[in-house]
Amino acid sequence: MRRNPPLPRFALAIALAVLGPIGPLWAEDPASTVLTGHQGAIDAATFSPDGRHVLTGSADYTAELWEVSTQRGLAILEGHEHRVSGVAFSPDGTRALTASADGTARVWDLSTGKEVLKLTQDGGRFTSAAYSPNGRQAVTGGNDGIARLWDLRSGAELRSFAGHAETITSLAISPDGTRLLTGSTDRTARLWDMASGEEIRRLDGHEALILSVAFGPEGKQAITGSWDKSAILWEVETGKVLRRFPGHEAAIRAVDLSPDGALALTGEWNRKAYLWNVETGEELQVFDGHGASIDAVDFAPDGRSLLTASWDGTVRLWSLPEVLWPDLPERQPVIAAPQPALKAPVNVAVARPETLVLIIGNRSYAEAPPVAYAHNDAEAFARYFRETLQVPQENIIVEKDLNSIGMARWFGTDEVPDGRLARRARFVDEIVVIYSGHGVPVFHEEGLPSGYLLPVDVPAAEPGFGAYPLDMLIRQLETLPVKSVTVLLDACFSGLSTQGSLVPGVSGAFGVAVAPPQEKARVSVLTATDFRTPQFAHWLDDKKQGAFSYYTLEGLRGAADADGDGRIRLSELRDHIDERLAQQDLRQSPSLLPGSEDNVLAEYVTED
């Protein structure tokens, strides 16, 4: 929804009268530019007040800020624990609001990408959100059928809007901030007084659940889209139906009105979006290019372009022909001064297309306590290498709950050294191996025990039946025909875990020191704990990740660059993790076994 002043429609009417409907407006089928990066369906998307940026919310639990001119992702807003179903910019464009099925709505400072406020709906989930025009309040919609008004300074709930019998799917605030419009699966849209919370009227007319609502530029008109395959234009003050936009082939999941109110935009379940002349009800254009349902549409503030966002994980930006451009005032009241963060230089990762990454997340063990967040760790590392370092998808291998045969097949053994990793190695320059799961000690007649990786099918009490020795792992990796190999192990080898001893019947205070594996020239190993100290690898329950994995990724994103040269070296990464663990008062010391050099895992360059 856009909040621009109303403008005359005579220019569009004359143009359509001269050119005729549909065809002549476009010389050919419209083309689009595409924003890609999300790893799940996009549920919400909107332009910033100045039209230079786009904010998206996705089923991959993140929101992302994009730059329209370059189609580049500027910041990923991470913290939600479920899909992000609603997004909004503050009126001055400096903050973002996200609503999630995890039962929280969060406010983010876009100059830092940091969360500054969290709103919570106990026992429920948020479905939608909108900023008030004053920027000091916000409204959220929930699956309990209630909309809530929040104070964004204190986080206090100020007022509730109760009346819907089912989930609120969409909401919008009028440009003057006096009215709230909500749409629900109970087939009604409702108009509310923002000051009192009282229901003003119901908009009845759809035959199925309502999925999207939006106000026009003056707040005098509104549009709703429904599962009944129709969109309706309403006169807000009377509740009168002004126009229906029938003829859709599937459910309408997203609607919007242009900044001058002359155009309507609808997005369908069947992957298409439609542009309509509000005055005549004529279909002006079909936008076809997505591979799945369109769940969000939005006109740019200048009315010269629009976006569509889809379950295919992409946003498409479409330009409108000049004849449809509204004659907007030069200065629009909602546009903010330039944002410092968006003007500041941006650190961009140097792509690593010649890297192969094997990520193992062992969570569910047959005869050992589960490693609660091992799968989360694996997915987070995969996302970092894919999105930030731009490692090709085919070079990122994720194995969850790998058994003993699978581990031997990937790495090989002393008897059968030609594993899958060896067969892939000749096509790349660098290999990174990441493991999140249990490690165990294996005792010998003399000396310290040795560390082994524990496959999910091997008993922790009897690791001799298939656990994989670290020494053999490093020997196998040393033979690979690549320049360097880096191993990151979120595991300990003392026999301890967050749930006590891995060995049944043994005290949780029991733990052993382990002999470090033999170092090799080209294999560098960074582990979560010190080999020579009985430690265990901690979890961060609030982050839903292993502590080592979380702080490793934090460091790789730039926090570990101690000397400011743009390169994240293993030694810097070790120091960063060590410091962050100490700050959390966790008795856990990462250990680094360097190869021939201090490997650079990530490199960033500064772009203005």
C-alpha positions as CSV (number, residue, x, y, z in Angstrom):
1,M,0.0,0.0,0.0
2,R,1.3,3.5,-0.9
3,R,0.3,6.7,0.8
4,N,0.6,9.4,-1.9
5,P,-1.8,12.3,-2.6
6,P,-4.6,11.7,-5.1
7,L,-4.0,12.9,-8.7
8,P,-6.2,13.5,-11.7
9,R,-6.9,10.5,-13.9
10,F,-7.7,12.4,-17.1
11,A,-4.3,11.7,-18.6
12,L,-4.7,7.9,-18.3
13,A,-8.3,8.1,-19.6
14,I,-7.3,10.2,-22.7
15,A,-4.4,7.8,-23.4
16,L,-6.6,4.8,-23.2
17,A,-9.2,6.4,-25.4
18,V,-6.6,7.1,-28.1
19,L,-4.5,3.9,-27.9
20,G,-7.3,1.5,-27.1
21,P,-7.2,-1.3,-24.4
22,I,-4.2,-3.4,-23.5
23,G,-2.0,-4.1,-26.5
24,P,-0.6,-0.7,-27.6
25,L,0.5,0.2,-24.0
26,W,3.4,-2.3,-24.4
27,A,5.3,-2.8,-27.6
28,E,5.9,-6.4,-26.5
29,D,5.4,-8.5,-23.4
30,P,6.9,-6.7,-20.4
31,A,10.3,-7.7,-19.1
32,S,11.3,-7.8,-15.5
33,T,14.4,-7.7,-13.4
34,V,14.7,-10.4,-10.7
35,L,15.8,-10.3,-7.0
36,T,17.1,-13.7,-6.0
37,G,18.6,-15.0,-2.7
38,H,15.8,-16.3,-0.4
39,Q,15.8,-20.0,0.2
40,G,12.1,-20.2,0.6
41,A,8.8,-18.8,-0.5
42,I,8.4,-15.0,-0.3
43,D,5.3,-14.1,1.7
44,A,5.6,-10.3,1.8
45,A,7.4,-7.5,-0.1
46,T,7.2,-3.8,-0.3
47,F,9.0,-0.8,-1.7
48,S,10.7,1.7,0.6
49,P,9.2,5.2,0.9
50,D,11.7,6.6,-1.5
51,G,11.4,3.6,-3.9
52,R,15.1,2.9,-3.9
53,H,14.9,-0.3,-1.8
54,V,12.7,-3.3,-1.4
55,L,12.0,-5.3,1.8
56,T,11.0,-9.0,1.7
57,G,9.9,-11.6,4.2
58,S,10.3,-15.3,3.5
59,A,9.5,-18.8,4.6
60,D,13.3,-19.2,5.2
61,Y,12.8,-17.3,8.5
62,T,14.6,-14.1,7.2
63,A,13.7,-10.7,5.9
64,E,16.1,-9.1,3.4
65,L,16.8,-5.5,2.3
66,W,17.4,-5.0,-1.4
67,E,18.8,-2.2,-3.6
68,V,16.5,-1.6,-6.6
69,S,19.1,-0.1,-8.9
70,T,21.6,-3.0,-8.6
71,Q,19.2,-5.8,-7.6
72,R,21.7,-6.5,-4.8
73,G,20.9,-7.8,-1.3
74,L,22.2,-5.2,1.2
75,A,21.2,-6.9,4.5
76,I,19.7,-10.1,5.8
77,L,17.6,-9.6,9.0
78,E,18.0,-12.8,11.0
79,G,16.4,-13.7,14.3
80,H,12.9,-15.1,13.6
81,E,12.3,-18.8,14.2
82,H,9.5,-19.2,11.7
83,R,8.4,-17.8,8.3
84,V,8.3,-14.0,8.0
85,S,4.8,-13.2,6.8
86,G,4.6,-9.4,7.0
87,V,7.1,-6.6,6.4
88,A,6.9,-2.8,6.4
89,F,9.2,0.2,6.3
90,S,8.9,3.0,8.8
91,P,7.6,6.3,7.2
92,D,11.1,7.8,7.2
93,G,12.6,4.6,5.7
94,T,15.2,4.1,8.5
95,R,13.6,1.1,10.2
96,A,11.8,-2.1,9.2
97,L,9.0,-4.0,10.9
98,T,8.7,-7.8,10.4
99,A,5.9,-10.1,11.6
100,S,6.4,-13.9,11.9
101,A,4.6,-17.1,12.6
102,D,7.0,-17.5,15.5
103,G,4.7,-15.2,17.5
104,T,7.0,-12.2,17.4
105,A,7.1,-8.9,15.5
106,R,10.5,-7.2,15.4
107,V,11.7,-3.7,14.6
108,W,15.1,-3.4,12.9
109,D,17.5,-0.5,12.6
110,L,18.4,-0.5,8.9
111,S,21.6,1.4,9.5
112,T,23.1,-1.5,11.5
113,G,20.8,-4.5,10.7
114,K,20.2,-4.9,14.4
115,E,17.0,-5.8,16.1
116,V,15.9,-2.9,18.4
117,L,12.5,-4.1,19.6
118,K,10.6,-7.4,19.9
119,L,6.8,-7.6,20.2
120,T,5.4,-10.9,21.4
121,Q,2.0,-12.7,20.9
122,D,1.9,-15.5,23.5
123,G,0.6,-18.8,22.1
124,G,-0.1,-17.3,18.6
125,R,1.5,-16.2,15.4
126,F,1.6,-12.9,13.6
127,T,0.4,-12.8,10.0
128,S,0.7,-9.2,9.0
129,A,2.0,-5.8,10.1
130,A,1.9,-2.1,9.2
131,Y,3.6,1.1,10.5
132,S,1.3,4.0,11.5
133,P,2.0,7.2,9.5
134,N,3.5,8.9,12.6
135,G,6.2,6.1,12.8
136,R,5.7,5.7,16.6
137,Q,3.1,2.9,16.5
138,A,2.5,-0.2,14.5
139,V,-0.4,-2.7,14.0
140,T,-0.1,-6.4,13.8
141,G,-2.6,-9.1,12.7
142,G,-2.7,-12.5,14.2
143,N,-4.1,-16.0,13.8
144,D,-6.4,-15.4,16.7
145,G,-8.5,-12.9,14.7
146,I,-7.3,-9.9,16.6
147,A,-5.3,-6.9,15.4
148,R,-3.1,-5.1,18.0
149,L,-1.8,-1.5,18.2
150,W,1.7,-1.2,19.7
151,D,3.8,1.6,21.0
152,L,7.2,1.3,19.3
153,R,9.0,3.2,22.0
154,S,8.0,1.0,25.0
155,G,6.8,-2.1,23.2
156,A,3.5,-1.9,25.1
157,E,0.2,-3.1,23.5
158,L,-2.0,0.0,23.4
159,R,-5.2,-1.3,21.9
160,S,-6.8,-4.4,20.3
161,F,-9.3,-4.7,17.5
162,A,-11.4,-7.8,18.1
163,G,-14.3,-9.0,16.0
164,H,-13.1,-11.4,13.3
165,A,-14.1,-15.0,13.9
166,E,-10.9,-16.3,12.2
167,T,-7.4,-15.5,11.2
168,I,-6.5,-11.9,10.1
169,T,-4.6,-12.4,6.8
170,S,-3.9,-8.8,5.8
171,L,-4.2,-5.3,7.1
172,A,-3.7,-1.7,6.1
173,I,-3.7,1.7,7.8
174,S,-5.3,4.7,6.0
175,P,-2.9,7.5,4.9
176,D,-4.2,9.8,7.6
177,G,-3.8,7.2,10.3
178,T,-7.4,7.3,11.5
179,R,-8.7,4.0,10.0
180,L,-7.5,0.4,10.1
181,L,-8.7,-2.1,7.4
182,T,-8.4,-5.9,8.1
183,G,-9.1,-8.9,6.0
184,S,-9.8,-12.4,7.4
185,T,-10.4,-16.0,6.5
186,D,-13.9,-15.4,7.9
187,R,-14.7,-13.9,4.5
188,T,-15.1,-10.3,5.8
189,A,-13.0,-7.2,5.7
190,R,-13.6,-4.7,8.6
191,L,-13.0,-1.0,9.0
192,W,-11.9,0.1,12.5
193,D,-11.4,3.4,14.3
194,M,-7.7,3.6,15.2
195,A,-8.3,5.9,18.2
196,S,-11.0,3.9,19.9
197,G,-10.6,0.4,18.6
198,E,-14.3,0.3,17.6
199,E,-15.5,-1.5,14.5
200,I,-17.0,1.0,12.1
201,R,-18.3,-1.4,9.4
202,R,-18.0,-4.7,7.8
203,L,-17.3,-5.1,4.1
204,D,-19.3,-8.1,3.0
205,G,-19.2,-9.3,-0.6
206,H,-16.7,-12.1,-1.0
207,E,-17.7,-15.7,-1.1
208,A,-14.5,-17.1,0.3
209,L,-11.6,-16.1,2.6
210,I,-10.0,-12.7,2.0
211,L,-6.3,-12.8,1.5
212,S,-5.2,-9.2,0.9
213,V,-6.4,-5.6,1.5
214,A,-5.1,-2.2,0.6
215,F,-6.2,1.5,0.9
216,G,-6.2,3.9,-2.0
217,P,-4.1,7.1,-1.9
218,E,-6.7,9.2,0.0
219,G,-8.1,6.4,2.1
220,K,-11.5,6.9,0.5
221,Q,-11.3,3.7,-1.5
222,A,-10.0,0.3,-0.7
223,I,-9.4,-3.0,-2.5
224,T,-9.7,-6.6,-1.3
225,G,-8.6,-9.8,-2.9
226,S,-10.2,-13.2,-2.1
227,W,-9.9,-17.0,-2.6
228,D,-13.2,-16.6,-4.6
229,K,-11.1,-15.5,-7.6
230,S,-12.3,-11.9,-7.5
231,A,-11.0,-8.5,-6.3
232,I,-13.4,-5.8,-5.1
233,L,-13.0,-2.0,-5.0
234,W,-14.9,-0.4,-2.1
235,E,-16.0,3.1,-1.1
236,V,-14.7,3.1,2.4
237,E,-17.1,5.6,4.0
238,T,-20.3,3.8,2.9
239,G,-19.1,0.2,2.4
240,K,-20.5,0.4,-1.2
241,V,-19.0,-1.9,-3.9
242,L,-17.7,0.4,-6.6
243,R,-16.3,-2.3,-8.9
244,R,-15.5,-5.9,-9.2
245,F,-12.5,-7.3,-11.0
246,P,-13.7,-10.7,-12.1
247,G,-12.3,-13.1,-14.7
248,H,-9.3,-14.3,-12.7
249,E,-8.3,-17.9,-13.1
250,A,-7.4,-18.6,-9.5
251,A,-7.4,-17.2,-5.9
252,I,-6.3,-13.6,-5.5
253,R,-3.5,-13.6,-2.9
254,A,-2.3,-9.9,-3.2
255,V,-3.8,-6.6,-4.2
256,D,-2.7,-2.9,-4.4
257,L,-3.8,0.5,-5.8
258,S,-1.5,2.8,-7.6
259,P,-0.3,6.1,-6.0
260,D,-2.9,8.1,-8.0
261,G,-5.6,5.5,-7.6
262,A,-6.0,5.0,-11.3
263,L,-4.6,1.5,-11.5
264,A,-5.3,-1.7,-9.6
265,L,-2.8,-4.6,-9.3
266,T,-3.8,-8.2,-8.4
267,G,-1.6,-11.3,-7.9
268,E,-2.9,-14.8,-8.4
269,W,-2.3,-18.3,-7.1
270,N,-1.7,-19.3,-10.7
271,R,1.6,-17.3,-11.0
272,K,0.3,-14.3,-12.8
273,A,-0.4,-10.7,-11.9
274,Y,-2.9,-8.4,-13.6
275,L,-3.0,-4.6,-14.1
276,W,-6.5,-3.0,-14.2
277,N,-7.9,0.4,-15.2
278,V,-9.9,1.3,-12.0
279,E,-12.3,3.6,-13.9
280,T,-13.3,1.2,-16.6
281,G,-12.4,-2.2,-15.1
282,E,-10.4,-3.1,-18.2
283,E,-7.5,-5.5,-17.9
284,L,-4.4,-3.6,-19.2
285,Q,-1.7,-6.2,-18.8
286,V,-0.7,-9.6,-17.6
287,F,2.6,-10.1,-15.9
288,D,3.8,-13.7,-16.3
289,G,7.2,-15.0,-15.2
290,H,7.0,-16.5,-11.8
291,G,7.1,-20.2,-11.2
292,A,4.7,-20.3,-8.3
293,S,1.9,-18.4,-6.5
294,I,2.2,-14.6,-6.3
295,D,1.8,-13.6,-2.6
296,A,2.7,-9.9,-2.6
297,V,2.4,-7.0,-5.0
298,D,3.3,-3.3,-4.6
299,F,3.4,-0.1,-6.7
300,A,6.6,2.0,-6.5
301,P,6.0,5.4,-4.8
302,D,6.5,7.2,-8.1
303,G,3.9,4.9,-9.8
304,R,6.3,4.1,-12.7
305,S,7.0,0.5,-11.7
306,L,5.7,-2.3,-9.6
307,L,6.9,-5.5,-7.9
308,T,5.5,-9.0,-7.6
309,A,6.8,-11.5,-5.1
310,S,6.3,-15.3,-5.2
311,W,6.5,-18.6,-3.6
312,D,9.2,-19.4,-6.1
313,G,11.5,-17.3,-3.8
314,T,12.0,-14.4,-6.2
315,V,10.8,-10.8,-6.5
316,R,10.3,-9.4,-10.0
317,L,10.4,-5.6,-10.8
318,W,8.3,-4.5,-13.7
319,S,8.4,-1.1,-15.5
320,L,5.2,0.6,-16.6
321,P,4.9,2.4,-19.9
322,E,5.2,6.2,-19.7
323,V,1.6,6.7,-20.6
324,L,0.6,5.2,-17.2
325,W,3.0,7.3,-15.1
326,P,1.1,9.5,-12.6
327,D,2.1,13.2,-12.4
328,L,3.2,13.1,-8.8
329,P,4.4,16.1,-6.8
330,E,8.1,16.5,-6.6
331,R,8.1,16.2,-2.8
332,Q,6.2,13.4,-1.2
333,P,5.6,13.7,2.5
334,V,6.5,10.1,3.3
335,I,10.0,10.2,1.7
336,A,12.7,10.5,4.3
337,A,16.1,12.1,4.1
338,P,18.8,9.7,2.7
339,Q,19.6,6.9,5.1
340,P,23.2,6.9,6.4
341,A,23.5,3.2,6.3
342,L,22.4,3.0,2.7
343,K,24.9,5.7,1.7
344,A,27.8,4.1,3.6
345,P,30.2,1.9,1.8
346,V,29.2,-1.8,1.6
347,N,31.5,-4.7,2.3
348,V,30.9,-7.3,-0.5
349,A,32.3,-10.8,-0.3
350,V,34.7,-12.0,-3.0
351,A,33.0,-14.9,-4.7
352,R,34.6,-18.4,-4.3
353,P,33.3,-20.4,-7.3
354,E,36.1,-22.9,-7.1
355,T,35.3,-24.0,-3.6
356,L,33.7,-27.3,-2.6
357,V,31.9,-27.5,0.8
358,L,30.8,-30.7,2.5
359,I,28.6,-30.0,5.5
360,I,27.6,-32.7,8.0
361,G,24.9,-32.1,10.6
362,N,24.4,-35.2,12.9
363,R,21.5,-34.6,15.2
364,S,19.6,-37.8,15.8
365,Y,21.7,-40.6,17.2
366,A,20.5,-44.2,17.8
367,E,22.5,-44.6,21.0
368,A,23.6,-41.2,22.1
369,P,21.8,-38.0,23.2
370,P,20.7,-35.8,20.2
371,V,22.7,-32.8,19.2
372,A,19.7,-30.4,19.2
373,Y,20.9,-27.8,16.7
374,A,23.1,-29.8,14.4
375,H,20.7,-29.5,11.5
376,N,20.3,-25.7,12.1
377,D,24.1,-25.4,12.0
378,A,24.3,-27.3,8.7
379,E,21.7,-25.1,7.1
380,A,23.2,-21.9,8.4
381,F,26.6,-22.8,7.0
382,A,25.1,-23.8,3.6
383,R,23.2,-20.5,3.4
384,Y,26.4,-18.5,4.2
385,F,28.5,-20.2,1.5
386,R,25.7,-20.0,-1.0
387,E,24.5,-16.5,-0.5
388,T,27.5,-14.6,0.8
389,L,30.5,-16.4,-0.8
390,Q,28.5,-17.3,-3.9
391,V,29.7,-20.9,-3.9
392,P,27.7,-22.7,-6.7
393,Q,24.8,-24.7,-5.4
394,E,26.2,-27.9,-6.9
395,N,29.4,-27.4,-4.9
396,I,27.6,-27.3,-1.5
397,I,26.8,-30.7,-0.1
398,V,24.7,-31.0,3.0
399,E,24.4,-34.4,4.8
400,K,22.1,-34.7,7.7
401,D,22.4,-37.6,10.1
402,L,25.2,-39.3,8.3
403,N,25.8,-42.9,9.2
404,S,29.1,-44.8,9.3
405,I,28.9,-46.1,5.7
406,G,28.1,-42.6,4.4
407,M,31.0,-41.1,6.2
408,A,33.4,-43.7,4.8
409,R,32.0,-43.2,1.3
410,W,32.6,-39.5,1.4
411,F,36.1,-39.5,3.0
412,G,37.4,-42.9,2.0
413,T,39.4,-45.2,4.3
414,D,42.9,-46.4,4.5
415,E,41.8,-49.5,2.7
416,V,39.6,-47.8,0.2
417,P,41.0,-44.2,-0.2
418,D,39.0,-43.2,-3.2
419,G,36.0,-41.6,-1.6
420,R,33.4,-39.3,-3.2
421,L,35.2,-36.2,-2.0
422,A,38.4,-37.4,-3.8
423,R,36.5,-37.9,-7.0
424,R,35.1,-34.3,-6.9
425,A,38.3,-32.6,-5.7
426,R,40.0,-32.4,-9.1
427,F,37.4,-29.9,-10.3
428,V,38.0,-27.3,-7.5
429,D,40.8,-25.4,-5.9
430,E,39.7,-25.5,-2.2
431,I,37.7,-27.8,0.0
432,V,35.9,-26.9,3.3
433,V,34.6,-29.7,5.5
434,I,32.2,-28.7,8.3
435,Y,30.9,-31.1,11.0
436,S,28.3,-30.5,13.7
437,G,27.7,-33.5,15.9
438,H,29.2,-35.7,18.5
439,G,32.9,-36.6,18.8
440,V,34.1,-39.4,21.1
441,P,37.4,-40.6,22.6
442,V,38.8,-44.0,21.7
443,F,41.2,-45.4,24.3
444,H,44.5,-47.2,23.5
445,E,46.7,-49.3,25.6
446,E,49.2,-46.5,25.9
447,G,49.1,-42.7,25.7
448,L,46.1,-40.4,25.4
449,P,42.9,-41.5,23.6
450,S,42.3,-40.4,20.1
451,G,39.4,-38.4,18.8
452,Y,36.7,-39.9,16.5
453,L,33.7,-38.5,14.7
454,L,30.5,-40.3,15.7
455,P,28.2,-41.4,12.9
456,V,24.5,-41.5,13.9
457,D,24.3,-45.4,13.8
458,V,27.4,-46.0,16.0
459,P,26.9,-46.5,19.8
460,A,28.8,-43.8,21.7
461,A,29.8,-46.4,24.3
462,E,31.3,-48.6,21.5
463,P,32.9,-46.3,18.9
464,G,35.1,-49.1,17.6
465,F,32.1,-50.3,15.6
466,G,32.3,-47.6,13.0
467,A,33.3,-44.2,14.4
468,Y,35.6,-42.3,12.0
469,P,39.1,-41.4,13.3
470,L,40.2,-37.8,13.0
471,D,43.7,-39.0,12.1
472,M,42.4,-40.9,9.2
473,L,40.2,-38.0,8.2
474,I,43.2,-35.7,8.0
475,R,45.3,-38.3,6.1
476,Q,42.5,-38.7,3.5
477,L,42.1,-35.0,3.1
478,E,45.8,-34.4,2.7
479,T,45.9,-36.6,-0.4
480,L,43.2,-34.5,-2.2
481,P,44.6,-32.6,-5.3
482,V,43.6,-29.1,-4.1
483,K,45.5,-26.1,-2.8
484,S,44.0,-26.2,0.7
485,V,41.6,-28.0,2.9
486,T,39.9,-26.4,5.9
487,V,38.0,-28.5,8.6
488,L,35.6,-26.9,11.0
489,L,34.4,-29.2,13.8
490,D,31.6,-28.2,16.2
491,A,32.2,-31.2,18.3
492,C,34.3,-32.2,21.3
493,F,36.1,-35.5,21.9
494,S,36.2,-35.7,25.7
495,G,33.2,-38.1,26.0
496,L,31.1,-35.2,27.4
497,S,28.0,-33.5,26.0
498,T,25.6,-30.8,27.1
499,Q,23.5,-33.7,28.5
500,G,26.3,-35.3,30.5
501,S,28.5,-38.2,29.5
502,L,28.0,-39.9,26.2
503,V,28.7,-43.2,27.8
504,P,25.7,-44.7,29.6
505,G,26.2,-45.3,33.3
506,V,29.2,-43.0,33.6
507,S,29.2,-39.8,35.6
508,G,28.6,-36.5,33.8
509,A,31.6,-35.1,35.5
510,F,33.8,-37.7,33.6
511,G,35.8,-36.3,30.8
512,V,39.2,-37.0,29.2
513,A,41.9,-35.2,27.4
514,V,42.5,-36.3,23.8
515,A,45.6,-36.4,21.7
516,P,45.5,-33.9,18.9
517,P,45.4,-35.5,15.5
518,Q,48.6,-35.5,13.4
519,E,49.0,-32.3,11.5
520,K,49.4,-32.3,7.7
521,A,50.8,-29.6,5.5
522,R,47.7,-28.7,3.5
523,V,44.9,-29.5,6.1
524,S,43.9,-26.8,8.7
525,V,41.6,-27.9,11.5
526,L,39.6,-25.6,13.8
527,T,37.7,-27.3,16.5
528,A,35.1,-26.2,19.1
529,T,37.1,-27.3,22.1
530,D,40.7,-27.8,23.3
531,F,41.9,-31.4,22.7
532,R,44.0,-31.5,25.9
533,T,41.2,-30.3,28.3
534,P,38.0,-32.2,29.2
535,Q,35.5,-29.8,27.7
536,F,32.2,-30.1,25.9
537,A,30.8,-28.0,23.0
538,H,28.0,-25.7,24.3
539,W,24.7,-24.8,22.6
540,L,23.1,-21.3,22.4
541,D,19.5,-22.1,23.0
542,D,18.4,-18.5,22.2
543,K,20.1,-18.7,18.8
544,K,19.1,-22.4,18.2
545,Q,22.7,-23.1,17.1
546,G,25.9,-24.6,18.5
547,A,28.0,-21.9,20.1
548,F,31.0,-22.7,17.9
549,S,28.9,-22.6,14.7
550,Y,27.2,-19.4,15.6
551,Y,30.3,-17.5,16.5
552,T,32.1,-19.0,13.5
553,L,29.5,-17.6,11.1
554,E,29.5,-14.3,13.0
555,G,33.2,-14.1,12.5
556,L,33.1,-15.1,8.8
557,R,30.6,-12.3,8.1
558,G,33.3,-9.8,9.2
559,A,33.4,-9.7,13.0
560,A,36.7,-11.6,13.1
561,D,38.6,-9.3,10.8
562,A,40.9,-8.0,13.6
563,D,43.4,-6.2,11.4
564,G,40.8,-4.7,9.0
565,D,42.4,-6.0,5.8
566,G,39.1,-7.6,4.6
567,R,40.4,-11.1,5.0
568,I,39.1,-13.6,7.6
569,R,41.9,-15.9,8.5
570,L,41.6,-19.1,10.6
571,S,43.7,-17.6,13.3
572,E,41.5,-14.5,13.5
573,L,38.4,-16.7,13.5
574,R,39.9,-18.8,16.4
575,D,40.6,-15.6,18.4
576,H,37.1,-14.2,17.7
577,I,35.3,-17.4,18.8
578,D,37.5,-17.7,21.9
579,E,36.7,-14.2,22.9
580,R,32.9,-14.5,22.3
581,L,32.8,-17.8,24.3
582,A,34.6,-16.2,27.2
583,Q,32.1,-13.3,27.1
584,Q,29.3,-15.8,27.5
585,D,31.2,-17.4,30.4
586,L,31.4,-20.7,28.6
587,R,34.2,-23.1,29.5
588,Q,35.2,-23.9,25.9
589,S,38.4,-23.0,24.1
590,P,38.6,-23.5,20.3
591,S,41.7,-25.2,19.0
592,L,43.5,-24.6,15.7
593,L,45.8,-27.0,14.0
594,P,47.2,-24.9,11.1
595,G,48.3,-26.5,7.8
596,S,51.0,-24.9,5.6
597,E,49.4,-21.4,6.0
598,D,46.8,-19.5,7.9
599,N,43.9,-20.2,5.5
600,V,41.7,-17.3,4.4
601,L,38.2,-18.5,4.5
602,A,36.5,-15.3,3.4
603,E,37.5,-12.0,1.8
604,Y,35.6,-8.8,1.5
605,V,36.0,-5.7,-0.7
606,T,34.4,-2.3,-0.1
607,E,32.1,-0.9,-2.7
608,D,30.6,2.6,-2.5
